[in-house]
């Protein structure tokens, strides 16, 4: 499992990046979600890794 936290705002990001953050289930800066460690999750995280903090659980 991966704990993903949004640490930077999506203001100034492209619309695609905003949709990826929303698809991960993140809403506000500081919000965290726990996701399964799948290739799909990893791919989405890699697209917006500059906005996120990822921790293994």
ZALO-746414 format. One record per residue: residue in one letter; x, y, z of N, C-alpha, C, O in turn. Coordinates in steps of 0.05 Angstrom, whole numbers, padded with zeros to 5 digits, always signed. Layout:
N
AXYZXYZXYZXYZ
...
# end
This chain:
57
X+00017-00024+00000+00000+00000+00000+00018+00025+00000+00040+00025+00011
X+00008+00046-00012+00022+00071-00014+00005+00094-00001-00019+00096-00007
X+00017+00109+00016+00004+00133+00027+00014+00157+00011+00037+00163+00010
X-00006+00170-00003+00001+00192-00021-00011+00218-00009-00035+00219-00002
X+00006+00239-00006-00003+00264+00005+00002+00286-00015+00024+00288-00027
X-00018+00303-00019-00015+00327-00037+00000+00348-00021-00011+00359-00001
X+00024+00355-00029+00040+00375-00014+00042+00402-00028+00049+00422-00015
X+00036+00403-00054+00036+00428-00068+00009+00432-00082-00004+00412-00089
X+00001+00456-00085-00025+00463-00097-00025+00457-00127-00004+00457-00140
X-00048+00452-00138-00051+00447-00167-00055+00473-00182-00058+00473-00206
X-00054+00496-00168-00056+00521-00182-00032+00525-00200-00009+00521-00191
X-00037+00531-00225-00015+00534-00244-00008+00508-00258+00008+00508-00277
X-00020+00485-00250-00015+00460-00263-00033+00458-00288-00052+00473-00291
X-00025+00440-00306-00042+00437-00330-00068+00423-00323-00070+00410-00302
X-00088+00426-00339-00114+00413-00334-00111+00382-00331-00124+00370-00315
X-00093+00371-00347-00088+00342-00346-00077+00334-00318-00086+00315-00306
X-00058+00350-00307-00047+00344-00281-00068+00347-00259-00069+00331-00240
X-00086+00366-00262-00107+00370-00242-00126+00346-00242-00135+00337-00221
X-00132+00334-00266-00149+00311-00268-00136+00286-00256-00149+00270-00244
X-00110+00284-00259-00095+00261-00248-00096+00263-00217-00101+00243-00204
X-00092+00287-00206-00093+00290-00177-00121+00283-00167-00124+00270-00146
X-00141+00292-00181-00169+00286-00173-00174+00256-00175-00188+00245-00158
X-00164+00243-00196-00168+00215-00200-00155+00198-00177-00164+00177-00170
X-00133+00209-00166-00120+00195-00144-00136+00198-00118-00130+00185-00098
X-00156+00216-00118-00173+00219-00095-00164+00242-00076-00173+00244-00054
X-00146+00258-00086-00135+00280-00070-00151+00306-00075-00158+00312-00098
X-00158+00321-00054-00174+00344-00057-00159+00370-00050-00156+00388-00067
X-00149+00372-00025-00136+00397-00016-00107+00391-00010-00099+00368-00006
X-00091+00412-00009-00064+00410+00000-00063+00398+00028-00077+00407+00046
X-00046+00378+00032-00045+00365+00058-00062+00340+00061-00060+00325+00080
X-00080+00336+00042-00098+00313+00042-00083+00287+00034-00067+00288+00016
X-00088+00265+00049-00074+00240+00043-00094+00218+00037-00117+00218+00047
X-00086+00200+00020-00101+00176+00014-00083+00152+00014-00059+00155+00009
X-00094+00128+00019-00078+00103+00018-00088+00088-00007-00112+00082-00010
X-00069+00082-00025-00075+00069-00050-00061+00042-00052-00039+00039-00040
X-00072+00023-00067-00057-00002-00071-00033+00003-00089-00033+00021-00106
X-00012-00013-00085+00012-00010-00101+00010-00025-00127+00019-00048-00129
X-00004-00013-00146-00008-00025-00172+00006-00009-00194+00013+00014-00189
X+00011-00021-00217+00023-00005-00239+00007+00020-00247+00018+00040-00254
X-00020+00018-00245-00037+00041-00251-00033+00063-00231-00031+00087-00239
X-00032+00057-00206-00027+00077-00185+00000+00090-00188+00004+00114-00187
X+00021+00073-00193+00048+00083-00196+00050+00101-00220+00064+00122-00219
X+00037+00095-00242+00037+00112-00266+00025+00139-00261+00036+00159-00270
X+00002+00140-00248-00011+00165-00242+00007+00182-00223+00009+00206-00226
X+00019+00168-00203+00036+00182-00184+00060+00194-00198+00069+00217-00192
X+00072+00179-00217+00095+00189-00232+00088+00214-00249+00106+00231-00253
X+00064+00216-00258+00056+00239-00275+00055+00265-00259+00060+00287-00270
X+00049+00264-00233+00047+00288-00216+00065+00286-00192+00058+00296-00170
X+00087+00272-00194+00105+00267-00171+00116+00292-00158+00122+00292-00135
X+00118+00314-00174+00128+00339-00164+00108+00353-00145+00115+00372-00131
X+00083+00343-00144+00063+00354-00126+00058+00337-00101+00043+00345-00083
X+00069+00313-00101+00062+00293-00081+00085+00285-00063+00108+00288-00070
X+00077+00273-00040+00096+00259-00023+00085+00231-00021+00062+00227-00014
X+00102+00211-00026+00093+00183-00026+00109+00167-00005+00133+00170-00003
X+00094+00152+00011+00106+00135+00032+00096+00107+00029+00073+00102+00023
X+00114+00087+00033+00106+00059+00033+00093+00053+00060+00101+00064+00080
X+00073+00035+00059+00061+00027+00084+00062-00003+00087+00053-00014+00107
# end
